[in-house]
Amino acid sequence: MSYSMHLLVCGGTGCQASESAKLLENLREQIKANGMEDQVQALVTGCFGFCEKGPIVKVYPDNVFYVQVTPEDAKEIVEEHVVKGRRVERLLYEEPTLEVKLAEHKQMPFYKKQYRIALRNCGFIDPENIEEYIASDGYMALGKVLTEMKPMDVVNEMKKSGLRGRGGGGFPTGMKWEFATKYDSDVKYIVCNADEGDPGAFMDRSILEGDPHSVLEAMAIAGYAIGANHGFIYIRAEYPLAIARLKIAMDQAMEYGLLGENILGTGFGFTIELKYGAGAFVCGEETALIHSIEGERGEPTTKPPFPAESGIWGKPTVVNNVETLANIPIIITKGADWFSSIGSEKSKGTKVFALAGKINNVGLVEVPMGTTLREIIFEIGGGIKNGKKFKAVQTGGPSGGCITEENLDIPIDYESLTAIGSMMGSGGMIVLDEDDCMVNIAKFYLEFTVEESCGKCTPCRIGNKRLHEILTKITEGKGTPEDLVNLNELGKIIKDTSLCGLGQTAPNPVLSTLKYFRDEYEAHVNEGKCIAGVCQAMLQYTILEEKCIGCTACAKVCPVNCIAGEPKGVHVIDQSRCIKCGACYDRCKFDAIIKK
């Protein structure tokens, strides 16, 4: 059936949590109530990326972009826009810096500098309909490699493209495939690493939710290139929507003869199996992931041998993450030269980042390699929330480091981020402002890695625990100058001696904050003061005599009754009894209580 208009409703996890499924249902009911089922279709799509403003509805072909749409808005959208052809002005995005309503997403600063390759179909097609993927040139790349290219031609195309792994250190994808072709074996495997565990990261999840067929197609291409006929998608069990859409996509691909035996009549067969992870961060490391697939404890092993030589059950195995695989079909269809023309000299293509934290435009962004952090944070991200001052940005999740204002203009690529003590990682990007304590931030990330350590090697198991203990001591106001020396030395030892990437990178947040924010560490140690006013043990709440009106609100909420004073008289906090909970500070309506 041919429709004259489509209402595309974001169906990503974030928008679904904000009732986008109910919104879709209401839109369909309103379309039916107006007798327009044969002319207008409302359908679910993947993530549009602009998560801060979800749920989102895009009207096609009008290209009108509605934000923060509720299920109750469905009636007005259909009656005003669909029936009468009038835009619903109140639901359009308003650009704060321009104070104007913008109808099309291409006009929005959030999208202007983005270049979608891995996310090309997210928010554009129905992820549960294989025909929409095929209509968007889906499976053309698989058809091309099976009918026009030899396996080594595919490998060479990947090498020529310059595509590097998007899940960690950026190892060249074509080179990894080439290694696997050099080992003779009756069985080889392709693994999609969808074990996305970084706090604040949701790039891979969004691709699987919005464009699952691109990953399936890429795995089949990789299988043909290295001589593998079976693949595994190792995905977190906490991703139910991604899992559901993968299952639908796999069934559809099998039905259409695009997976299974004798694909497209070429004699090549490829099947895919889902394996669920139990949420262990260390299983994002490829050897730990492989052990988990085998049913063993998810612990890393030393390399060599690398998985390309000896992986699942000792067979040659290629492990690529979701975003890496999502790039492969379009590289085949458009060519390696096209892809390598995008990005920087050593980092080709684009990178997807999950932009979160103290930023106005939280969401998923994809930019060419070489884009600066300043462009992402202050142009695409819309700057810091509530007019606060930028302090740092954490890239690479718990494995990365904090980057300061002086490095905001460096181009984002693998080498540049590593040179300043951070890393690309999977693409988490958490923005911090003046209200964040960098010592506490380092402790937060270290708590995560201590919890997620598999415990196999001593430097990670014991060393990171000691680092955390020192940081806890400092944030409690008990630190000494010697602790700062120990943090630096111990962090470097852990990096040099840990078995896998988790331990080798766990000290990065500590070492980078110690390097760039040493004044905050010294203030904690030498002055017993948290500059940002975050570390509870160092805070002191004081009532300002000139502002206190004696309303007694603070005294009523104090859990230890340490606030004294008569009604309508000035109140006083007994510092010896204060537990620094902050209840009085939160309750006071007259700014009469300060913390310092």
C-alpha positions in Angstrom: 0.0 0.0 0.0 1.2 3.5 -0.9 0.8 6.2 1.8 1.0 9.9 1.2 2.2 10.6 4.7 4.1 8.8 7.5 4.3 9.6 11.2 7.6 8.2 12.5 7.6 7.6 16.2 10.9 7.0 18.0 10.9 3.5 19.4 14.2 3.5 21.3 14.4 2.4 24.9 14.5 6.0 26.2 11.4 7.2 24.3 9.5 3.9 25.1 10.2 4.7 28.8 8.3 8.0 28.1 5.3 6.3 26.7 6.1 6.4 23.0 4.3 3.1 22.5 1.1 4.6 23.9 1.7 7.7 21.7 2.0 5.4 18.6 -1.2 3.6 19.6 -3.1 6.9 20.0 -1.8 8.2 16.6 -3.2 5.1 14.9 -6.5 5.5 16.7 -6.8 9.1 15.6 -5.8 8.3 12.0 -8.5 5.6 12.0 -11.1 8.0 13.6 -10.5 10.4 10.7 -10.9 7.7 8.1 -7.3 8.1 6.8 -5.9 4.6 7.3 -5.3 4.3 3.5 -3.5 7.6 3.3 -1.5 8.0 6.5 0.6 5.5 8.4 2.0 5.8 11.9 5.0 3.5 12.6 7.8 2.9 15.0 11.4 3.6 14.1 14.8 3.4 15.9 16.4 6.2 18.0 16.5 9.7 16.5 19.4 10.5 18.8 17.9 13.6 20.4 17.1 11.8 23.6 16.9 15.0 25.7 13.8 16.0 23.7 12.0 12.7 23.3 9.5 11.2 22.6 9.9 12.5 19.0 7.5 12.3 16.1 8.7 13.1 12.6 6.2 13.8 9.9 7.3 12.6 6.5 7.5 13.9 3.7 6.9 17.3 5.4 10.1 16.8 7.4 8.4 18.4 10.5 10.1 17.4 13.7 8.0 17.4 16.9 9.7 17.0 20.3 8.6 16.0 23.8 5.4 14.6 22.4 3.0 13.0 24.9 0.2 10.4 24.1 -2.3 13.2 24.7 -0.8 15.2 21.8 -1.8 12.6 19.2 -5.2 14.0 18.6 -3.9 17.5 17.9 -1.1 16.3 15.6 -3.6 14.3 13.5 -6.4 16.9 13.4 -4.1 19.9 12.9 -1.2 18.7 10.9 -2.5 15.6 9.1 -6.0 16.7 8.4 -5.6 20.5 8.1 -2.0 20.8 7.1 -1.1 23.1 9.9 2.0 22.6 12.0 1.5 22.3 15.8 3.8 25.1 16.8 4.0 24.3 20.5 5.5 20.9 19.8 8.3 22.3 17.5 11.8 22.5 18.9 12.9 25.9 20.1 16.6 26.7 19.8 17.5 28.4 23.1 20.3 30.6 21.6 18.2 31.8 18.7 14.8 31.8 20.5 13.1 30.6 17.4 11.0 27.5 16.6 12.7 25.1 14.1 10.5 22.7 12.1 13.1 20.6 10.4 15.7 18.6 12.2 18.4 19.6 9.7 18.0 23.2 10.9 18.9 22.2 14.5 22.4 22.7 15.7 22.2 19.3 17.3 22.1 17.7 13.8 23.9 20.2 11.6 27.5 18.8 12.2 26.5 15.2 12.4 27.2 12.7 9.6 25.3 9.5 10.0 26.9 6.3 8.7 26.5 3.7 11.5 23.2 5.4 12.4 22.1 5.9 8.8 18.8 4.0 9.2 18.0 4.7 12.8 14.9 6.9 13.0 14.4 6.4 9.3 13.1 2.8 8.8 10.9 0.4 10.8 13.4 -1.9 12.4 10.9 -4.8 12.5 10.3 -4.7 8.7 13.0 -6.3 6.6 11.4 -4.8 3.4 12.1 -1.3 4.6 15.7 -2.2 5.2 15.9 -3.8 1.7 14.3 -0.6 0.2 17.2 1.3 1.8 19.8 -0.7 -0.1 19.8 -3.4 2.6 21.5 -6.7 1.8 22.9 -5.2 -1.5 26.4 -5.4 0.0 25.9 -9.1 0.9 24.7 -9.8 -2.6 27.7 -7.9 -4.1 30.3 -9.8 -2.1 28.7 -13.2 -2.8 28.4 -12.7 -6.5 31.2 -10.3 -7.5 34.0 -10.6 -5.0 36.4 -13.2 -3.7 36.9 -13.5 0.1 40.3 -11.7 -0.1 38.7 -8.9 -2.1 36.4 -8.2 0.8 39.3 -8.3 3.3 41.3 -5.9 1.1 38.4 -3.6 0.8 38.1 -3.4 4.6 41.9 -2.8 4.9 41.7 -0.1 2.2 38.8 1.7 3.9 40.8 2.2 7.1 37.9 1.1 9.3 39.1 0.5 12.9 37.3 -1.2 15.7 34.8 1.0 17.4 34.7 -0.8 20.7 38.1 -0.1 22.4 41.6 0.5 21.2 40.8 0.9 17.5 42.5 -2.2 15.9 42.2 -2.2 12.1 39.2 -4.3 11.1 40.6 -5.5 7.8 43.8 -6.6 9.5 41.9 -8.6 12.1 40.0 -10.4 9.3 43.2 -11.0 7.4 44.7 -12.7 10.4 41.8 -15.1 10.5 42.1 -16.1 6.8 45.7 -17.3 7.4 44.6 -20.1 9.7 43.2 -23.3 8.1 40.3 -24.8 10.1 37.2 -26.8 9.4 35.3 -24.3 11.5 35.6 -20.5 12.0 33.4 -18.1 13.9 32.2 -14.5 13.7 31.2 -12.8 17.0 29.3 -9.6 17.4 30.3 -8.0 20.7 27.1 -6.3 22.0 28.2 -6.4 25.6 28.0 -2.6 26.1 28.7 -2.0 29.7 30.2 1.6 30.1 28.1 3.8 32.4 26.2 6.2 30.2 26.8 4.4 27.0 24.0 3.3 24.7 25.4 3.4 21.1 25.3 -0.3 20.3 22.0 -0.8 21.9 20.5 2.0 19.8 21.9 0.5 16.6 20.5 -3.0 17.4 17.1 -1.5 18.3 16.9 0.7 15.2 18.8 -1.2 12.5 19.4 -4.8 13.4 19.6 -6.0 9.8 22.8 -4.0 9.2 24.6 -6.0 11.9 23.3 -9.4 10.5 24.3 -8.5 7.0 27.8 -7.4 8.2 28.3 -10.6 10.1 27.4 -12.7 7.0 29.9 -10.6 4.9 32.6 -11.1 7.5 31.8 -14.8 7.5 32.3 -15.0 3.8 35.5 -13.1 4.0 37.2 -15.4 6.5 35.5 -18.7 5.7 33.1 -18.8 8.7 29.6 -20.3 8.5 28.3 -19.5 12.0 28.2 -16.4 14.2 27.3 -15.4 17.7 25.8 -12.2 18.9 26.9 -11.8 22.5 24.3 -9.3 24.0 23.5 -8.2 27.5 20.3 -9.8 28.8 19.4 -6.3 30.1 18.7 -5.2 26.5 15.2 -6.8 26.0 14.1 -4.5 23.2 17.3 -5.0 21.2 17.0 -8.8 21.7 13.4 -8.8 20.6 14.2 -6.9 17.4 17.2 -9.0 16.7 15.1 -12.1 16.9 12.5 -10.7 14.5 15.3 -9.6 12.1 16.9 -13.0 12.2 13.6 -14.8 11.5 12.9 -12.4 8.6 16.4 -12.9 7.1 16.0 -16.6 7.3 12.6 -16.4 5.6 14.0 -14.3 2.8 17.0 -16.6 2.2 19.5 -13.9 3.4 20.7 -16.1 6.3 20.8 -19.9 6.5 22.0 -22.4 3.8 22.8 -21.4 0.3 22.3 -17.7 0.6 21.1 -16.1 -2.7 21.8 -19.4 -4.4 25.5 -18.9 -4.1 26.3 -22.0 -2.1 27.5 -19.9 0.9 25.6 -20.5 4.2 25.7 -18.5 7.4 23.7 -18.8 10.6 23.6 -16.7 13.7 22.9 -17.5 17.3 22.2 -15.2 20.3 24.2 -15.6 23.5 23.1 -13.6 26.6 25.6 -11.9 28.9 24.8 -11.6 32.6 26.1 -8.1 32.9 29.8 -8.6 33.6 31.7 -5.6 32.3 34.9 -7.7 31.8 33.1 -9.8 29.2 33.4 -6.9 26.9 37.1 -8.0 26.6 37.2 -10.5 23.7 38.8 -13.4 25.4 36.5 -13.2 28.4 33.6 -12.9 26.1 34.7 -16.0 24.2 35.0 -18.0 27.5 31.5 -16.9 28.4 30.1 -18.1 25.1 31.8 -21.4 25.7 29.9 -21.7 29.1 33.0 -21.0 31.1 33.7 -18.2 33.7 34.1 -14.9 31.9 37.8 -14.3 32.6 40.4 -13.0 30.1 43.4 -15.0 29.0 46.8 -13.8 27.9 47.5 -13.1 24.2 48.9 -14.5 22.0 47.3 -16.7 20.8 44.8 -14.1 19.6 41.2 -15.1 18.9 41.9 -14.9 15.1 44.1 -18.0 15.6 42.4 -19.7 18.6 39.1 -18.4 19.8 35.8 -20.2 20.4 36.6 -23.9 21.2 40.1 -23.3 19.8 38.8 -22.3 16.4 39.7 -19.1 14.5 37.3 -16.3 15.6 36.8 -12.7 14.7 35.2 -10.4 17.3 33.8 -7.1 16.1 31.6 -4.8 18.1 28.1 -3.6 16.9 29.2 -0.1 15.6 32.1 -1.6 13.7 29.8 -4.1 12.0 27.2 -1.4 11.2 29.7 0.4 9.0 30.6 -2.6 6.9 27.6 -2.9 4.5 27.8 0.7 3.4 31.6 0.5 2.9 30.9 -2.4 0.5 28.2 -0.6 -1.4 29.8 2.9 -1.6 33.4 1.7 -1.6 36.5 2.0 0.5 37.6 5.2 -1.1 34.4 6.9 -0.1 34.7 5.8 3.5 38.4 6.7 3.8 37.7 10.2 2.5 35.8 10.9 5.8 37.6 11.5 9.0 41.3 12.2 9.9 44.5 10.8 8.5 44.7 7.8 10.9 41.1 7.5 12.0 38.7 7.1 9.1 35.0 7.4 9.0 32.7 8.6 11.8 32.3 7.8 15.5 29.1 7.5 17.5 29.1 9.1 21.0 26.6 8.9 23.8 26.6 12.4 25.0 25.5 12.6 28.7 26.0 14.5 31.9 25.8 18.2 32.5 24.9 19.0 28.9 21.8 20.6 27.4 21.4 18.2 24.6 21.7 14.7 25.9 21.7 12.1 23.2 23.3 10.0 20.6 25.6 11.8 18.1 27.7 10.6 15.1 30.4 12.9 13.8 33.4 12.5 11.4 36.6 11.6 13.1 38.6 14.8 13.6 35.7 16.8 15.0 36.7 18.6 18.1 35.3 18.1 21.6 34.4 21.8 21.6 32.2 21.4 18.6 30.5 18.4 20.1 29.9 19.9 23.6 29.1 23.5 22.7 27.5 23.3 19.3 25.9 19.8 19.0 25.5 19.5 22.8 24.2 23.0 23.3 26.6 23.8 26.1 26.5 23.3 29.8 23.2 23.1 31.7 22.0 26.0 33.7 24.7 28.3 32.5 27.3 26.6 34.6 31.0 26.5 33.8 32.5 23.6 31.9 35.0 21.6 34.0 35.9 18.4 32.1 34.6 15.6 29.9 35.1 12.0 30.5 35.6 10.0 27.3 35.9 6.2 27.1 33.9 5.4 30.2 35.6 3.9 33.2 38.6 3.1 31.0 39.1 6.7 29.8 40.3 9.9 31.3 39.0 13.4 32.1 39.8 16.0 29.5 40.0 19.7 30.5 39.2 22.9 28.7 42.7 23.4 27.4 42.3 20.3 25.3 38.8 21.0 23.9 40.1 21.9 20.5 42.0 18.7 19.8 40.6 16.6 17.0 38.8 13.4 18.2 40.7 10.4 17.0 42.4 7.4 18.6 45.9 8.8 18.8 44.9 12.3 20.0 42.8 11.0 22.9 45.4 8.5 24.0 48.1 11.2 24.0 46.2 13.3 26.6 45.6 10.3 28.9 42.1 9.3 27.7 40.8 7.0 25.0 38.0 6.6 22.5 36.6 3.4 24.0 33.2 2.5 22.9 32.1 6.1 22.8 30.7 7.2 26.2 31.1 11.0 26.7 30.1 12.4 30.1 30.3 16.1 30.6 31.1 17.6 34.0 30.6 21.1 35.3 31.9 23.3 38.1 29.7 21.5 40.7 31.5 18.2 40.1 34.4 17.1 42.4 37.1 15.4 40.3 38.4 13.4 43.2 34.9 12.0 43.8 34.5 11.4 40.0 37.7 9.3 40.0 36.4 7.4 43.0 33.0 6.8 41.3 34.7 5.2 38.2 37.0 3.2 40.4 34.1 1.8 42.4 32.7 0.5 39.1 35.9 -1.2 38.0 36.6 -2.7 41.4 33.1 -4.2 41.3 33.5 -5.5 37.8 37.0 -6.9 38.1 37.0 -10.7 37.5 39.7 -11.1 40.1 42.0 -13.2 38.0 45.1 -11.1 38.2 46.5 -9.5 41.3 47.2 -6.0 40.0 43.6 -5.5 39.1 42.0 -7.4 42.0 44.2 -6.0 44.8 45.7 -2.8 43.2 42.4 -1.2 42.2 41.0 -2.0 45.6 43.9 -0.2 47.2 43.5 2.8 44.9 39.8 3.0 45.9 40.7 2.9 49.6 43.1 5.8 49.1 40.5 7.8 47.2 37.9 7.1 49.9 40.4 8.2 52.6 41.0 11.5 50.7 37.3 12.2 50.2 36.7 11.7 53.9 39.2 14.3 54.8 41.8 11.9 56.1 44.3 12.0 53.2 48.0 12.8 53.4 50.5 14.2 50.8 52.0 10.7 50.7 48.6 9.4 49.5 49.0 11.5 46.3 52.4 9.9 45.6 51.0 6.5 46.2 48.0 7.1 43.9 50.3 8.0 41.0 52.8 5.2 41.5 50.2 2.5 42.1 48.1 3.6 39.2 51.1 3.3 36.8 52.0 -0.2 38.2 48.4 -1.4 37.7 48.4 -0.1 34.1 51.7 -1.9 33.3 51.0 -5.2 34.9 47.3 -6.1 34.6 46.2 -9.0 32.4 43.5 -7.4 30.3 42.2 -4.0 29.2 39.9 -3.6 32.2 42.8 -3.5 34.7 45.2 -1.8 32.3 42.8 1.2 31.9 41.1 1.2 35.3 43.6 3.8 36.7 43.0 6.2 33.8 40.4 8.4 35.6 42.6 8.6 38.7 45.8 9.4 36.8 44.1 12.0 34.5 42.3 13.8 37.2 45.5 13.8 39.4 47.4 15.3 36.5 44.9 18.0 35.4 43.1 18.7 38.7 45.9 18.3 41.3 44.7 21.5 43.0 41.5 19.7 44.0 43.4 16.7 45.4 45.7 19.0 47.3 42.8 21.0 48.7 41.2 17.8 50.0 44.5 16.7 51.6 46.1 20.0 52.8 43.0 22.1 53.6 40.4 19.5 54.3 38.2 21.2 51.7 36.2 20.0 48.7 36.3 22.9 46.3 33.1 21.7 44.5 31.3 21.1 47.8 30.5 17.5 47.0 32.4 15.3 49.5 30.0 15.1 52.4 32.6 14.5 55.1 34.3 17.8 54.3 31.2 20.0 54.2 30.0 22.4 56.8 26.5 23.8 56.8 26.2 27.3 58.3 23.1 29.4 58.9 23.5 33.1 57.8 22.2 35.3 60.6 21.2 38.1 58.2 19.0 35.8 56.2 17.5 33.5 58.7 13.8 34.5 59.6 13.3 31.7 62.2 10.8 29.7 60.2 12.0 26.5 61.9 11.8 24.5 58.7 15.4 23.4 58.9 15.1 22.3 62.5 12.0 20.2 61.7 13.8 18.2 59.0 17.1 17.7 60.9 17.3 13.9 61.7 19.7 14.4 64.6 18.1 17.6 66.1 21.3 19.6 65.9 19.6 22.9 64.9 18.5 25.1 67.7 16.6 28.4 67.8 13.3 30.0 68.8 10.5 30.6 66.2 11.2 33.9 64.4 14.7 33.9 65.9 18.0 33.1 64.3 18.9 29.4 64.3 22.3 27.8 64.8 23.7 24.5 63.8 25.7 22.5 66.3 28.7 21.4 64.1 29.8 18.7 66.6 26.5 16.8 66.1 25.8 17.6 62.4 25.9 14.5 60.2 26.1 16.7 57.0 23.1 15.1 55.4 22.0 18.4 53.7 18.3 18.1 54.6 18.3 21.6 56.1 20.1 23.1 53.0 17.5 21.5 50.7 14.5 22.7 52.8 15.5 26.3 53.4 13.5 28.6 51.0 15.4 31.8 51.9 19.0 30.8 51.0 19.9 31.3 54.7 22.0 28.1 54.8 25.2 27.8 52.9 27.5 24.8 52.5 31.3 25.1 52.2 
